[in-house]
Amino acid sequence: MSETQRCISFGELTYRKLYIVDMLAEGHATAEIARDMHLSQQTVANVITHTMRRLQLHDREELVREYLEWVAA
């Protein structure tokens, strides 16, 4: 999905949400991210789900792929 078709872009996400997506892109599991950020695994999972919904993405693979394209741009 192109940037112009989205309701929001990665640049509009909070630092915390971007950090979580970045950690996912680096291959970290939800449990590792939660431990690193001193959050529950459920909170991290909720942030990921909410972020995907806001970006109109359907799964974590798509989220990571789109994020990496955004970072590279």
C-alpha positions in Angstrom: 0.0 0.0 0.0 1.5 3.3 -1.0 2.1 6.1 1.6 -0.6 8.3 -0.1 -3.3 5.7 0.4 -2.8 5.4 4.1 -4.7 7.3 6.8 -1.3 7.9 8.6 2.3 7.3 7.9 5.1 5.8 10.0 6.4 9.4 10.6 3.2 10.1 12.6 3.7 7.3 15.0 4.9 7.9 18.5 8.5 7.2 19.5 7.3 4.1 21.5 5.4 2.6 18.6 8.3 3.2 16.2 10.7 1.6 18.7 8.5 -1.5 18.9 8.3 -1.7 15.1 12.0 -1.2 14.8 12.6 -4.0 17.4 10.3 -6.3 15.4 12.2 -5.5 12.2 15.4 -6.5 14.0 13.9 -9.9 14.7 13.1 -9.5 18.4 10.1 -11.4 19.8 7.3 -9.8 21.7 8.6 -11.1 25.0 12.0 -9.6 24.3 10.5 -6.2 23.4 8.3 -6.3 26.5 11.3 -7.1 28.7 13.4 -4.4 27.2 10.7 -1.7 27.6 9.5 -2.9 31.0 6.0 -3.6 29.6 3.8 -6.7 29.6 3.8 -8.9 26.5 0.1 -8.1 26.1 0.8 -4.4 26.0 3.4 -4.8 23.3 1.0 -7.1 21.3 -1.7 -4.5 21.7 0.6 -1.7 20.4 1.6 -3.8 17.4 -2.1 -4.6 16.6 -3.1 -0.9 17.0 -0.2 0.2 14.8 -1.1 -2.2 12.1 -4.7 -1.1 12.2 -3.8 2.6 12.0 -1.5 1.9 9.1 -4.1 -0.4 7.4 -1.6 -3.3 7.4 -2.7 -7.0 7.8 0.1 -8.8 9.5 3.5 -8.4 11.2 5.4 -9.3 8.0 3.7 -6.6 6.1 4.3 -4.1 8.9 8.0 -4.9 9.0 8.3 -4.8 5.2 6.6 -1.4 5.0 8.6 -0.1 7.9 11.9 -1.1 6.3 10.9 0.5 3.0 10.0 3.7 4.9 13.4 3.7 6.7 15.3 3.2 3.5 13.5 6.0 1.7 
